[in-house]
């Protein structure tokens, strides 16, 4: 008697649970508000309220800055990743931490330190005068924004490339060298193609970060889309030009993300898991000195100099009596709203992670794609869209803490979704099935079995959401309740008005608070 064929099920597949789909749909529903508003703004002709010449100027400025920052960040971040991953450079663990740490420096703090180091009272001007030179003028424009954004974008490339370099299969390079290829040819023909996905990911992160930056370009007076959106919003009663610019910027960002995904789908880069790591490249004494000199220069410019400038301005304020009080109220608000956002994101991510990990269908892919689409949209565009949406539909939510935390949560949800999905994928469905066979309900099974095993990933992702919320500036400026000042707002407003002592105090306090979540993320995800 012939047996009846049974359907083959995936090892990670569980019977569908309607409640997970309902909850995931409710979590992701708010993402439709900003995306729909921006799409409406693009399709309804609001863009025509902006002169075409102005659009082309902003597009050229923004594109040039994004291209320059991405190129230099790839070069510096790729070199630092190679030094700590593929060489015998001593102190590589310390080097990794030092290179990653500038990720905690927001762009507006970087701009503050550059402005605070120059001008008549700046440290660099004092050194220049002592050496017989003149006062260094306040930097502004393209080159100033390029320098600040490049220095704080290097960790993004390093984090994307270093793990890939660790996992390269040495047998491919050894086979190429055995066939007579030199080191340079092996790098271009064997190593670089394997690193292409990670380099592309790093370039995408840096490019999107540059497109969405508001703090550095505003303080350094370089006209990009983000600065123009805020000036249009703050200077006019008619919000249509601001919405039109936001829609164009969002469309560009989404197009870049889609282009990267389509490029990734056309190529396949794979190899068997290496049984051993490649032997590290031996550096002589001169090579080690040059390597640490390179890393030391990067860390000095991106971390040490900002700290020195901030401390110098604080001490100068204490001596002159300018420094009146500590921004404890702003610090409390920053910590509170960041903690609340991390908690809301951690609660919301559970259903989305369950659906996108356990039930891999087209609908699950659409939910996940919606989360990442909103994550790629610059924050000032999301903030502008939510202003328009709330004024049109739910005016009582306008400029409330509920709206602010809600927007933070949906914007930063992918930051906790990635670690949450990764942790959930390691939980065998058989453990959940065993709990249910013992009489546990699906809810008790989730809270008693699944959630504790997901906790490390949720902690890491929650720390990243906390850190990102702490640094957030443009969405906070647009959506905050009246009188609700955070440390980011304090730095931005004080620096814009030339009160560097007050800005430095808030900036240093912001960096100190950011150290804890950065340490959690670094320990759990980054150091390998």
C-alpha positions in Angstrom: 0.0 0.0 0.0 1.4 3.3 -1.1 1.9 5.9 1.6 0.3 9.3 1.4 2.7 12.1 0.7 3.1 14.6 3.5 3.9 18.2 3.1 7.4 19.1 4.0 7.6 21.8 6.7 10.5 24.1 7.4 12.2 23.5 10.8 11.4 27.0 11.9 7.8 26.8 10.8 4.9 26.7 13.4 1.2 26.5 12.9 -0.2 30.0 12.0 -1.4 32.0 15.0 -3.9 34.7 14.1 -3.2 36.7 17.2 0.4 37.2 16.2 -0.7 38.5 12.8 -3.2 40.9 14.4 -0.7 42.3 16.9 2.0 42.6 14.2 -0.4 44.4 11.9 -1.4 46.8 14.7 2.3 47.5 15.5 3.2 48.3 11.9 0.0 50.3 11.1 1.4 53.6 12.3 4.2 53.4 9.7 1.6 54.0 7.1 1.0 57.5 8.4 4.3 59.1 7.5 4.9 57.0 4.4 1.4 57.7 3.1 1.7 61.4 3.8 5.0 61.7 2.0 3.7 59.7 -0.9 0.7 62.0 -1.1 2.9 65.0 -1.0 5.0 63.6 -3.9 2.0 62.6 -6.0 -0.3 65.6 -5.3 2.0 68.2 -6.9 3.2 69.8 -3.6 6.7 69.6 -5.0 5.8 72.2 -7.6 5.7 74.9 -4.9 9.5 74.7 -4.7 11.4 76.4 -7.6 13.1 73.9 -9.9 16.4 75.8 -9.5 16.2 75.4 -5.8 15.5 71.7 -6.1 18.5 71.2 -8.4 20.8 73.2 -6.1 19.8 71.2 -3.0 20.1 67.9 -4.9 23.6 68.8 -6.1 24.7 69.9 -2.6 23.3 66.8 -0.9 24.6 64.4 -3.5 28.1 65.8 -3.4 28.3 65.7 0.4 26.9 62.1 0.5 29.3 60.9 -2.2 32.3 62.5 -0.5 31.5 61.3 3.0 30.8 57.8 1.8 34.0 57.5 -0.2 36.3 58.7 2.5 34.5 56.7 5.2 34.9 53.6 3.1 38.6 54.2 2.7 39.2 54.9 6.4 36.8 52.4 7.8 38.0 49.7 5.5 41.6 50.3 6.5 40.8 50.3 10.2 38.8 47.0 9.8 41.7 45.4 7.9 44.2 46.4 10.6 42.2 44.9 13.5 41.0 41.8 11.5 43.8 40.7 9.2 47.0 41.8 10.8 49.0 41.0 14.0 48.7 44.6 15.2 49.1 44.5 19.0 46.1 45.7 21.1 43.5 45.0 18.5 40.7 44.7 21.1 41.5 48.1 22.4 41.8 49.5 18.9 38.3 48.1 18.1 36.7 49.8 21.1 38.4 53.1 20.3 37.4 53.1 16.6 33.8 52.2 17.5 33.4 54.7 20.4 33.0 57.8 18.2 29.6 56.3 17.1 28.3 57.9 20.3 29.2 61.4 19.1 26.2 63.0 17.4 26.9 65.2 14.4 25.8 68.4 16.1 28.3 67.7 18.9 31.0 67.2 16.3 30.0 70.5 14.7 30.1 72.2 18.1 33.6 71.0 18.8 34.8 72.2 15.3 33.3 75.6 15.9 34.5 75.7 19.5 38.1 74.9 18.4 38.3 77.8 15.9 37.4 81.5 16.0 39.0 84.1 18.1 38.7 82.1 21.4 39.2 78.6 20.0 41.9 76.2 21.0 43.3 75.8 17.5 43.4 79.5 17.1 45.3 79.9 20.4 47.9 77.3 19.2 48.1 79.0 15.8 48.7 82.4 17.4 51.3 81.0 19.7 53.1 79.5 16.8 53.1 82.9 15.0 50.0 82.3 12.8 46.7 84.1 12.8 43.3 83.3 14.1 41.6 80.4 12.4 38.2 81.5 11.1 35.0 79.6 11.9 34.7 76.8 9.3 31.5 76.5 7.4 30.1 75.0 4.2 30.9 71.8 2.3 34.4 71.0 3.7 33.5 71.5 7.3 30.4 69.3 7.0 32.4 66.7 5.1 35.1 66.6 7.9 32.6 66.2 10.7 30.4 63.6 9.0 33.3 61.5 7.8 34.9 61.3 11.3 31.6 60.1 12.9 30.7 57.8 10.0 33.9 55.7 10.1 32.5 53.3 12.8 29.5 52.4 10.6 31.9 51.1 7.9 34.2 49.4 10.4 31.3 47.6 12.0 30.0 46.4 8.6 33.4 45.3 7.2 35.3 43.9 10.2 33.1 40.8 10.8 33.2 40.0 7.1 37.0 40.1 7.1 37.1 37.8 10.1 35.0 35.2 8.3 36.9 35.2 4.9 37.9 31.7 3.7 41.7 31.6 3.6 41.8 28.7 1.2 40.6 30.9 -1.7 43.4 33.4 -1.2 46.0 30.6 -0.8 44.8 28.9 -4.0 45.1 32.2 -5.9 48.7 32.8 -4.5 49.5 29.2 -5.4 48.6 29.9 -9.0 51.1 32.7 -9.1 48.9 35.7 -8.3 50.6 38.5 -6.2 49.1 40.1 -3.1 47.6 43.0 -5.0 45.9 40.8 -7.6 44.6 38.4 -4.9 43.1 41.4 -3.1 41.3 42.8 -6.2 40.2 39.4 -7.7 39.5 37.3 -4.6 39.3 39.3 -1.3 37.4 42.4 -2.5 34.6 40.5 -4.3 33.9 38.6 -1.0 33.8 41.9 0.9 31.5 43.5 -1.6 28.2 42.9 0.3 29.6 44.3 3.6 31.2 47.3 1.8 27.9 48.0 0.1 26.1 47.8 3.4 28.6 50.2 5.0 28.2 52.6 2.1 24.4 52.4 2.3 24.5 53.2 6.0 26.9 56.1 5.6 25.0 57.5 2.6 21.6 57.4 4.3 23.2 58.9 7.5 24.6 61.8 5.4 21.3 62.3 3.6 19.4 62.5 6.9 21.9 64.6 8.9 20.5 67.8 10.1 22.7 68.9 13.0 26.1 69.3 11.4 24.9 70.9 8.1 22.7 73.4 10.0 25.4 74.5 12.4 28.0 74.6 9.7 25.7 76.4 7.3 25.7 74.0 4.4 22.5 73.9 2.4 21.2 70.4 2.0 17.6 69.1 1.9 17.4 68.7 5.6 18.4 72.2 6.4 16.1 73.6 3.7 13.2 71.6 5.1 13.6 73.1 8.5 14.1 76.6 7.3 10.9 76.3 5.2 9.0 74.9 8.1 10.2 77.5 10.6 10.0 80.5 8.3 6.6 80.1 6.7 3.0 79.6 7.6 2.4 77.6 4.4 3.8 74.1 5.1 3.5 72.9 1.5 7.1 73.7 0.4 8.5 72.0 3.4 6.4 68.9 2.8 7.4 68.9 -0.9 11.1 69.0 0.0 10.6 66.2 2.6 8.7 64.1 0.0 11.6 64.5 -2.5 14.2 63.6 0.1 12.2 60.6 1.3 11.8 59.4 -2.3 15.6 59.6 -2.9 16.3 57.7 0.3 13.8 54.9 -0.5 15.1 54.7 -4.1 18.7 54.2 -2.8 17.5 51.4 -0.4 15.6 49.7 -3.2 18.5 50.0 -5.6 20.8 48.4 -3.1 18.4 45.5 -2.4 17.9 44.8 -6.1 21.7 44.9 -6.7 22.1 42.5 -3.8 19.5 40.1 -5.2 21.3 39.9 -8.6 24.6 38.7 -7.2 25.4 35.8 -4.9 28.5 35.7 -2.8 29.0 32.6 -0.8 31.6 30.1 0.3 31.8 27.2 2.8 32.3 28.2 6.4 36.1 28.3 6.9 37.5 25.7 9.3 40.3 28.1 10.2 41.0 31.8 10.0 43.6 33.2 7.7 47.0 33.7 9.2 47.4 37.3 10.2 49.6 39.6 8.0 52.9 40.1 9.8 53.7 43.7 10.4 57.2 44.8 11.1 58.0 47.3 13.7 57.6 50.2 11.3 54.3 48.7 10.1 52.9 48.5 13.6 53.9 52.0 14.3 52.3 53.2 11.1 49.1 51.2 11.9 48.7 52.5 15.4 49.6 56.0 14.1 46.8 55.8 11.6 44.3 54.5 14.1 45.5 57.0 16.7 45.0 59.9 14.3 41.4 58.8 13.5 40.5 58.3 17.1 42.2 61.6 18.1 40.3 63.6 15.5 36.9 61.9 16.1 37.0 61.4 19.9 39.9 62.9 21.8 39.7 66.4 20.2 36.0 66.7 20.8 36.4 65.7 24.4 39.3 68.2 24.9 37.3 71.0 23.3 34.2 70.3 25.4 36.2 70.2 28.6 38.1 73.3 27.7 35.0 75.3 27.1 33.4 74.1 30.4 36.6 75.0 32.4 36.6 78.4 30.7 33.0 79.0 31.7 33.7 78.0 35.3 36.6 80.4 35.5 34.7 83.3 33.9 31.5 82.6 35.8 29.4 82.0 32.6 28.6 78.5 33.7 25.5 78.9 35.9 23.8 75.5 36.2 23.9 71.9 35.0 21.3 70.9 32.5 19.9 68.3 34.8 16.3 68.9 33.6 17.3 68.3 30.0 19.3 65.2 30.9 16.3 63.8 32.8 14.0 64.4 29.9 16.5 62.8 27.5 17.0 59.7 29.6 13.2 59.4 30.3 12.1 59.7 26.7 14.9 57.3 25.5 14.0 54.7 28.1 10.4 55.0 27.2 11.1 54.6 23.5 13.3 51.6 24.1 10.6 49.9 26.3 7.9 50.6 23.7 10.1 49.3 20.9 10.9 46.2 22.9 7.3 45.4 23.6 6.2 46.2 20.0 9.0 44.1 18.3 7.8 40.8 19.8 4.8 40.2 17.4 6.8 41.5 14.4 9.7 39.2 15.2 7.5 36.2 15.6 5.7 36.8 12.3 8.8 37.6 10.3 10.8 34.7 11.8 8.3 31.9 12.3 5.9 32.5 9.4 7.9 33.5 6.4 5.3 34.5 3.9 4.9 37.4 1.4 2.8 39.3 4.0 5.5 38.9 6.6 8.0 40.2 4.1 5.7 43.3 3.5 5.6 44.0 7.2 9.3 43.8 7.5 9.8 45.9 4.3 7.6 48.6 5.7 9.7 48.8 8.8 12.9 49.1 6.9 11.4 51.6 4.4 10.5 54.0 7.1 13.9 53.4 8.8 15.6 54.6 5.5 13.6 57.8 5.4 15.5 60.8 6.9 14.1 61.7 10.3 13.3 65.3 9.4 11.1 64.1 6.6 9.3 61.7 8.9 8.8 64.5 11.4 7.5 66.9 8.7 5.1 64.2 7.5 3.8 63.5 11.0 3.1 67.2 11.6 1.0 67.4 8.5 -0.7 64.1 9.3 -1.7 65.0 12.8 -2.9 68.5 11.8 -5.1 66.8 9.1 -6.5 63.9 11.1 -5.7 63.7 14.8 -5.0 67.3 15.9 -5.1 66.4 19.7 -1.9 64.4 19.2 0.0 67.4 17.8 3.1 68.2 19.8 2.5 65.7 22.5 4.9 63.3 24.2 2.7 60.4 23.0 3.3 61.4 19.4 7.0 61.9 20.0 7.6 58.5 21.6 5.4 56.8 19.0 7.4 58.3 16.1 10.7 57.4 17.7 9.5 53.8 18.2 8.4 53.2 14.6 11.5 54.9 13.2 13.9 52.9 15.3 12.0 49.6 15.4 14.4 47.9 12.9 17.3 48.5 15.3 15.8 46.1 17.8 14.0 43.9 15.2 17.4 42.7 13.8 18.8 41.5 17.1 15.4 40.2 18.2 14.9 38.1 15.0 18.5 36.8 15.3 17.8 35.7 18.9 14.4 34.2 18.0 15.9 32.2 15.1 18.1 30.4 17.6 15.1 29.3 19.6 14.1 25.8 18.4 10.4 25.6 17.7 10.5 22.1 19.4 11.0 23.9 22.8 7.8 25.8 22.3 6.0 22.7 21.1 7.1 20.9 24.2 5.8 23.6 26.4 2.4 23.5 24.7 2.3 19.7 24.9 2.6 20.2 28.7 -0.5 22.3 28.7 1.0 25.8 28.4 -1.1 28.3 26.4 0.6 30.1 23.5 0.8 33.3 25.7 2.4 31.4 28.6 4.7 29.6 26.2 5.9 32.9 24.8 6.5 34.6 28.2 8.0 31.5 29.9 10.1 30.0 27.1 10.5 32.3 24.1 10.9 35.7 25.7 13.7 34.7 28.1 15.7 33.2 25.2 15.2 36.4 23.2 16.2 38.7 26.1 19.9 39.1 25.2 19.0 40.3 21.6 16.3 42.5 23.0 18.7 44.1 25.5 21.3 44.8 22.8 18.7 46.2 20.4 17.0 48.2 23.2 20.4 49.7 24.1 20.8 50.8 20.5 17.3 52.3 20.4 18.1 54.2 23.6 21.4 55.5 22.2 19.8 56.6 18.9 16.9 58.3 20.7 19.3 60.1 22.9 21.1 61.5 19.8 17.9 62.4 17.8 17.6 66.0 16.9 15.4 66.9 13.8 12.3 64.8 14.8 12.6 66.2 18.3 12.7 69.7 17.1 9.6 69.3 15.0 7.5 67.1 17.2 8.4 67.9 20.8 5.8 69.4 23.2 6.2 73.1 23.9 9.0 73.7 26.4 10.3 70.1 26.1 14.1 70.5 25.8 16.4 67.6 25.6 20.2 67.6 25.7 20.3 67.4 21.9 18.1 70.5 21.7 20.2 72.3 24.3 23.4 71.6 22.3 21.9 72.7 19.0 20.3 75.9 20.3 23.3 77.0 22.4 25.8 76.4 19.6 23.6 78.2 17.1 23.5 81.2 19.3 27.3 81.1 20.0 27.0 80.0 23.7 29.7 77.3 23.4 30.1 76.9 27.2 26.5 75.9 27.7 26.5 73.8 24.6 29.7 72.0 25.7 28.3 71.2 29.1 25.2 69.6 27.5 27.3 67.8 24.9 29.7 66.3 27.4 26.8 65.1 29.6 25.2 63.6 26.5 28.3 61.6 25.7 28.6 60.4 29.3 25.0 59.1 29.3 25.6 57.5 25.9 28.6 55.5 27.2 26.5 52.9 28.9 24.3 51.8 26.0 27.2 52.0 23.7 29.1 49.6 26.0 26.2 47.2 26.0 26.0 47.2 22.2 29.8 46.9 21.9 30.0 44.0 24.3 27.1 42.0 22.8 27.4 42.7 19.1 30.7 44.3 18.1 33.8 42.8 19.7 34.5 39.4 18.2 
